[in-house]
């Protein structure tokens, strides 16, 4: 049993002052003329808007207080300090649900969903739908410890199962995730499901993580999806290959530049969100975007966060052995704004997962819990009820 220590987010003022000074001192250069905004990456006008808000209106201490409104903890799990929220609401110690974020998100992605999931009767729901929530920061992210070398998603799943069972004492649990959280959650289902002696009884994803083997299309729909997916990665996947192959080069450039980190992260929030012809600030407030960003900057976590991509290949990728699949019951929510990582046809997914629940959402994209918290909460509740 590991010691669990209460944790309060309290970034030293000297750190905040250093970040602010570098934001203020950022040296601008002209944006290319005659091209649509965002065509070549981060929008210069939007980044200037963010800088102005950051310097003149954003209040980290106020945001810090909001973050600390829920209980945070740190526990050593297999020797690595792991930061997590543990919210025991109306479930009163029963029905644990593990929520795992990805990149470039953070535990903050789930903040709008915490109240409705933990205290549903206070948010128009029923008390019997309540969960105990466990929301960790991935290794090397947020306020978790930094591994000495890249540590991947399958290893994270092992840490999470230890956290839930050995540290927190739950015998069994549900798990949900998107982006890297989807792959971590998938490995939880595969390696740590009840059939494997672990405690994960069911999983819910808003991105498909595992690939069947052989990963060859078996229908016209699957061929069309694979072609679309490959084209999307060709157009939008350069960040992935940089972070997977040469992350340290990028890390050294981003670590000393809050504005560079902002550009690198916010461009993804723009490209991966369901804007439907709207604007980035129609989906998220400037404060939300900056708080998520500050979680990377406050603990110098951007470097180790990009290492996480190299760790994928260090672990052998995301393909399952021939003929095997994740047999843990799996729910999937398909959000239409998920463009770069659009889901495969259900037939493909069922070769990798035991799909028992599937929904097609009306809106929302890659950052489902943050973009469309009402839809996210309703779907997670419905999925959990389907397991009863």
C-alpha positions as CSV (number, residue, x, y, z in Angstrom):
1,X,0.0,0.0,0.0
2,X,1.4,3.4,-1.0
3,X,1.1,6.5,1.1
4,X,-1.5,8.9,-0.4
5,X,-0.7,12.5,0.2
6,X,-3.2,15.3,-0.2
7,X,-2.0,17.8,-2.8
8,X,-2.8,21.4,-3.3
9,X,-1.9,23.2,-6.6
10,X,0.2,26.2,-5.5
11,X,2.6,27.3,-8.2
12,X,5.4,29.5,-6.8
13,X,5.0,33.1,-7.7
14,X,8.5,33.2,-9.1
15,X,7.4,30.6,-11.6
16,X,4.4,32.6,-12.6
17,X,6.4,35.8,-12.9
18,X,8.9,34.0,-15.1
19,X,6.2,32.7,-17.4
20,X,4.5,36.1,-17.6
21,X,7.8,37.9,-18.4
22,X,8.5,35.6,-21.3
23,X,5.0,36.0,-22.6
24,X,5.4,39.8,-22.5
25,X,8.8,39.6,-24.1
26,X,7.8,37.4,-27.0
27,X,9.3,38.7,-30.3
28,X,6.7,38.8,-33.1
29,X,7.4,38.5,-36.7
30,X,5.0,39.0,-39.7
31,X,2.4,36.4,-40.6
32,X,2.3,35.4,-44.3
33,X,0.1,37.6,-46.4
34,X,-2.7,36.6,-48.7
35,X,-3.4,33.2,-47.2
36,X,-6.4,32.0,-45.1
37,X,-6.0,32.1,-41.4
38,X,-4.7,28.8,-39.9
39,X,-3.7,27.5,-43.3
40,X,0.0,27.3,-42.4
41,X,-0.6,26.4,-38.7
42,X,-1.2,28.6,-35.7
43,X,-3.1,31.8,-36.4
44,X,-1.0,34.9,-35.6
45,X,-4.1,37.1,-34.8
46,X,-5.5,34.4,-32.4
47,X,-2.1,34.0,-30.7
48,X,-1.9,37.8,-30.3
49,X,-5.4,37.8,-28.8
50,X,-4.3,35.0,-26.4
51,X,-1.2,37.0,-25.4
52,X,-3.3,40.1,-24.7
53,X,-5.8,38.1,-22.5
54,X,-2.9,36.3,-20.8
55,X,-1.2,39.6,-19.8
56,X,-4.3,41.7,-19.1
57,X,-7.2,39.5,-17.9
58,X,-6.1,36.0,-17.1
59,X,-5.9,35.2,-13.4
60,X,-4.0,32.0,-12.6
61,X,-4.6,32.3,-8.9
62,X,-8.4,32.4,-9.5
63,X,-8.1,29.4,-11.8
64,X,-5.9,27.6,-9.3
65,X,-8.7,28.0,-6.7
66,X,-11.2,26.5,-9.1
67,X,-8.8,23.5,-9.7
68,X,-8.4,23.1,-6.0
69,X,-12.1,23.0,-5.4
70,X,-11.9,19.2,-5.9
71,X,-9.6,17.0,-3.9
72,X,-6.1,16.3,-5.3
73,X,-3.6,13.7,-4.2
74,X,-0.1,12.4,-5.0
75,X,0.8,8.8,-4.5
76,X,4.0,6.8,-5.4
77,X,2.9,4.1,-7.8
78,X,5.7,1.7,-8.7
79,X,8.2,4.4,-7.6
80,X,6.7,7.2,-9.7
81,X,4.7,10.1,-8.1
82,X,1.3,10.2,-9.7
83,X,-1.0,13.1,-9.3
84,X,-4.8,12.4,-9.4
85,X,-8.1,13.7,-8.4
86,X,-10.3,11.4,-6.3
87,X,-13.9,12.6,-6.0
88,X,-16.1,10.5,-3.9
89,X,-19.6,11.9,-4.4
90,X,-23.0,10.3,-4.3
91,X,-21.6,6.9,-5.1
92,X,-20.1,7.0,-1.6
93,X,-17.1,4.7,-2.3
94,X,-18.8,2.5,-4.9
95,X,-18.8,2.5,-8.7
96,X,-15.3,3.9,-9.4
97,X,-14.7,5.4,-12.8
98,X,-11.2,6.1,-14.0
99,X,-10.9,9.0,-16.5
100,X,-7.7,9.4,-18.5
101,X,-6.8,12.4,-20.6
102,X,-4.4,12.7,-23.6
103,X,-2.2,15.2,-25.3
104,X,-2.4,18.2,-25.6
105,X,-5.1,18.0,-22.9
106,X,-4.8,17.4,-19.2
107,X,-6.9,16.4,-16.2
108,X,-8.6,19.7,-16.6
109,X,-10.4,18.4,-19.7
110,X,-12.9,16.6,-17.4
111,X,-13.6,19.5,-15.0
112,X,-17.1,20.4,-16.5
113,X,-18.1,16.8,-16.2
114,X,-16.9,16.1,-12.6
115,X,-20.0,17.6,-10.9
116,X,-22.6,15.8,-13.0
117,X,-20.8,12.5,-12.9
118,X,-20.0,12.5,-9.1
119,X,-23.2,14.4,-7.9
120,X,-25.8,13.7,-10.6
121,X,-28.8,14.6,-8.4
122,X,-27.4,18.1,-8.2
123,X,-27.2,18.4,-12.0
124,X,-30.6,17.1,-13.2
125,X,-29.7,13.4,-12.9
126,X,-30.3,10.5,-10.6
127,X,-28.2,9.6,-7.6
128,X,-27.9,6.0,-8.8
129,X,-25.9,7.2,-11.8
130,X,-23.1,8.6,-9.6
131,X,-19.5,7.5,-9.9
132,X,-16.4,7.7,-7.7
133,X,-14.1,9.6,-10.0
134,X,-10.3,9.0,-10.3
135,X,-8.7,11.4,-12.7
136,X,-4.9,11.1,-12.9
137,X,-2.3,13.1,-14.8
138,X,-0.4,10.9,-17.2
139,X,3.3,10.2,-16.3
140,X,5.3,13.3,-17.2
141,X,2.2,15.4,-17.5
142,X,0.7,18.0,-15.2
143,X,1.7,17.5,-11.6
144,X,2.7,13.8,-11.9
145,X,6.3,12.8,-11.6
146,X,8.6,12.8,-14.7
147,X,10.0,9.4,-15.7
148,X,13.7,9.4,-16.4
149,X,13.0,8.0,-19.9
150,X,9.9,7.8,-22.1
151,X,7.3,5.6,-20.5
152,X,4.4,4.5,-22.7
153,X,0.7,3.8,-22.7
154,X,0.8,0.1,-21.8
155,X,3.1,0.8,-18.9
156,X,0.7,3.6,-17.8
157,X,-2.2,1.1,-17.9
158,X,-0.2,-1.1,-15.4
159,X,0.4,2.0,-13.2
160,X,-3.3,2.8,-13.3
161,X,-4.4,-0.7,-12.4
162,X,-2.0,-0.6,-9.4
163,X,-3.3,2.9,-8.4
164,X,-6.9,1.8,-8.4
165,X,-6.5,-1.6,-6.8
166,X,-3.4,-1.4,-4.6
167,X,-3.3,2.2,-3.7
168,X,-7.0,3.2,-3.5
169,X,-8.3,-0.3,-2.7
170,X,-11.0,-0.8,-5.3
171,X,-11.4,-4.4,-6.4
172,X,-13.0,-3.5,-9.7
173,X,-13.6,-0.3,-11.8
174,X,-14.8,1.2,-15.0
175,X,-12.4,3.2,-17.3
176,X,-12.9,5.9,-19.9
177,X,-10.4,7.8,-22.1
178,X,-9.8,9.7,-25.3
179,X,-6.6,10.4,-27.2
180,X,-3.7,8.8,-25.4
181,X,-6.3,8.1,-22.7
182,X,-8.1,5.9,-25.1
183,X,-5.0,3.8,-25.7
184,X,-4.2,3.6,-22.0
185,X,-7.8,2.6,-21.3
186,X,-7.7,0.0,-24.1
187,X,-4.6,-1.6,-22.6
188,X,-6.4,-1.6,-19.3
189,X,-9.1,-3.6,-20.9
190,X,-6.7,-6.0,-22.6
191,X,-4.1,-6.5,-19.9
192,X,-6.0,-5.8,-16.8
193,X,-9.6,-6.9,-17.4
194,X,-11.2,-9.4,-15.1
195,X,-10.2,-12.3,-17.4
196,X,-6.6,-11.3,-17.0
197,X,-6.8,-11.0,-13.2
198,X,-7.1,-7.2,-13.2
199,X,-9.9,-5.1,-12.0
200,X,-11.1,-3.4,-15.2
201,X,-14.7,-4.6,-15.8
202,X,-15.6,-2.4,-18.8
203,X,-14.2,0.5,-20.9
204,X,-15.6,3.5,-22.7
205,X,-13.6,5.3,-25.5
206,X,-14.0,8.4,-27.6
207,X,-11.1,7.4,-29.8
208,X,-10.2,3.9,-31.1
209,X,-6.7,3.0,-29.8
210,X,-5.9,-0.6,-30.6
211,X,-5.5,-2.0,-34.1
212,X,-6.5,-5.5,-35.1
213,X,-3.9,-7.9,-36.6
214,X,-3.7,-8.2,-39.5
215,X,-4.7,-4.6,-40.0
216,X,-6.0,-5.1,-43.5
217,X,-9.4,-3.7,-44.6
218,X,-12.1,-6.3,-45.3
219,X,-14.9,-4.2,-46.8
220,X,-15.4,-1.2,-49.1
221,X,-16.2,0.9,-46.0
222,X,-13.0,-0.1,-44.3
223,X,-10.9,0.6,-47.5
224,X,-12.5,4.1,-47.7
225,X,-11.9,4.8,-44.0
226,X,-8.3,3.7,-44.3
227,X,-7.7,5.9,-47.3
228,X,-9.3,8.9,-45.5
229,X,-7.3,8.2,-42.3
230,X,-4.0,8.0,-44.2
231,X,-4.8,11.3,-46.0
232,X,-5.6,13.0,-42.7
233,X,-2.4,11.9,-41.2
234,X,-0.5,13.1,-44.2
235,X,-2.1,16.5,-43.9
236,X,-2.2,16.9,-40.1
237,X,0.1,14.3,-38.6
238,X,3.5,16.0,-38.9
239,X,3.3,16.8,-35.1
240,X,2.9,13.1,-34.4
241,X,6.0,12.0,-36.3
242,X,8.1,14.8,-34.8
243,X,7.0,13.9,-31.3
244,X,7.4,10.2,-31.9
245,X,10.9,10.3,-33.6
246,X,12.7,13.5,-32.4
247,X,10.8,14.7,-29.3
248,X,13.8,16.0,-27.5
249,X,14.5,18.5,-30.3
250,X,11.0,19.9,-30.0
251,X,11.1,19.7,-26.2
252,X,14.3,21.8,-26.0
253,X,12.6,24.5,-28.2
254,X,9.3,24.5,-26.3
255,X,10.6,24.4,-22.8
256,X,11.8,28.0,-22.7
257,X,8.9,29.5,-24.7
258,X,5.5,29.8,-23.2
259,X,4.2,31.4,-26.4
260,X,5.8,28.7,-28.5
261,X,4.1,26.1,-26.3
262,X,0.8,28.0,-26.7
263,X,1.1,28.0,-30.5
264,X,2.0,24.3,-30.5
265,X,-1.0,23.3,-28.3
266,X,-3.7,25.8,-29.4
267,X,-3.3,25.0,-33.1
268,X,-4.3,21.4,-32.2
269,X,-7.3,22.6,-30.2
270,X,-8.4,24.5,-33.3
271,X,-7.7,21.7,-35.7
272,X,-9.3,18.9,-33.7
273,X,-12.4,20.6,-32.3
274,X,-15.8,20.6,-33.8
275,X,-16.0,24.2,-34.8
276,X,-18.7,23.8,-37.5
277,X,-17.8,27.0,-39.2
278,X,-17.4,28.9,-35.9
279,X,-14.4,30.1,-34.0
280,X,-12.1,28.5,-31.4
281,X,-13.5,30.9,-28.8
282,X,-17.0,29.8,-29.5
283,X,-16.1,26.4,-28.1
284,X,-13.7,27.3,-25.3
285,X,-13.2,30.4,-23.3
286,X,-9.8,32.0,-23.3
287,X,-9.4,31.1,-19.7
288,X,-10.1,27.4,-20.3
289,X,-7.4,27.3,-23.0
290,X,-4.9,29.1,-20.9
291,X,-5.6,27.0,-17.8
292,X,-5.0,23.8,-19.8
293,X,-1.8,25.4,-21.2
294,X,-0.6,26.5,-17.8
295,X,-0.8,23.0,-16.5
296,X,2.0,22.2,-18.9
297,X,4.0,25.3,-18.1
298,X,3.7,25.5,-14.4
299,X,5.5,22.2,-13.8
300,X,7.7,22.2,-16.9
301,X,5.8,19.2,-18.3
302,X,5.8,20.0,-22.0
303,X,9.1,18.1,-22.6
304,X,8.1,14.9,-21.0
305,X,4.6,15.1,-22.4
306,X,6.0,14.9,-26.0
307,X,8.3,12.0,-25.0
308,X,5.1,10.0,-24.6
309,X,4.9,9.6,-28.3
310,X,8.3,8.0,-28.7
311,X,7.3,5.6,-25.9
312,X,4.5,4.2,-28.2
313,X,7.0,2.7,-30.6
314,X,9.3,1.7,-27.7
315,X,6.5,-0.5,-26.4
316,X,5.8,-2.0,-29.8
317,X,2.9,0.1,-31.1
318,X,-0.8,-0.4,-30.7
319,X,-1.4,-3.6,-32.7
320,X,-2.8,-6.7,-31.1
321,X,-1.4,-10.2,-31.6
322,X,-3.0,-12.0,-34.6
323,X,-6.5,-13.0,-34.0
324,X,-6.8,-11.4,-30.5
325,X,-8.9,-8.5,-29.3
326,X,-9.7,-6.7,-26.1
327,X,-12.4,-8.9,-24.7
328,X,-13.4,-6.5,-21.9
329,X,-16.8,-5.0,-22.8
330,X,-16.2,-1.8,-24.7
331,X,-18.4,1.3,-25.3
332,X,-17.6,3.8,-28.0
333,X,-18.9,7.3,-28.5
334,X,-18.4,8.7,-32.1
335,X,-18.1,12.4,-32.1
336,X,-18.5,13.9,-35.6
337,X,-15.8,16.6,-35.2
338,X,-13.1,14.0,-34.7
339,X,-11.4,14.5,-38.1
340,X,-7.8,13.4,-37.9
341,X,-8.5,10.3,-35.8
342,X,-12.0,9.6,-37.3
343,X,-13.2,6.2,-36.1
344,X,-13.0,3.1,-38.3
345,X,-16.2,1.3,-39.3
346,X,-17.7,-0.8,-36.5
347,X,-16.6,-4.0,-38.3
348,X,-13.0,-3.0,-38.0
349,X,-13.4,-2.0,-34.3
350,X,-15.1,-5.3,-33.5
351,X,-11.9,-7.2,-34.6
352,X,-10.0,-5.3,-32.0
353,X,-12.6,-4.8,-29.2
354,X,-15.6,-6.5,-27.7
355,X,-18.0,-3.7,-28.7
356,X,-21.1,-3.8,-26.6
357,X,-22.2,-0.1,-26.8
358,X,-21.9,2.4,-29.6
359,X,-23.4,5.9,-30.1
360,X,-23.1,8.5,-32.8
361,X,-23.1,11.9,-31.2
362,X,-24.6,15.1,-32.8
363,X,-21.6,17.3,-32.2
364,X,-18.2,17.5,-30.5
365,X,-14.7,16.6,-31.5
366,X,-11.5,15.2,-30.1
367,X,-11.7,16.9,-26.7
368,X,-15.2,15.5,-26.1
369,X,-15.5,16.1,-22.3
370,X,-14.3,19.7,-22.6
371,X,-16.1,20.5,-25.9
372,X,-19.5,18.9,-25.2
373,X,-19.6,18.0,-21.5
374,X,-23.4,17.5,-21.5
375,X,-23.2,15.0,-24.3
376,X,-20.2,13.3,-22.7
377,X,-21.8,13.0,-19.3
378,X,-25.1,11.6,-20.8
379,X,-23.2,9.1,-22.8
380,X,-21.0,7.9,-20.0
381,X,-24.1,7.5,-17.8
382,X,-26.0,5.6,-20.5
383,X,-23.0,3.3,-21.2
384,X,-22.6,2.5,-17.5
385,X,-26.4,1.7,-17.2
386,X,-26.1,-0.6,-20.2
387,X,-23.6,-2.7,-18.2
388,X,-26.1,-3.4,-15.4
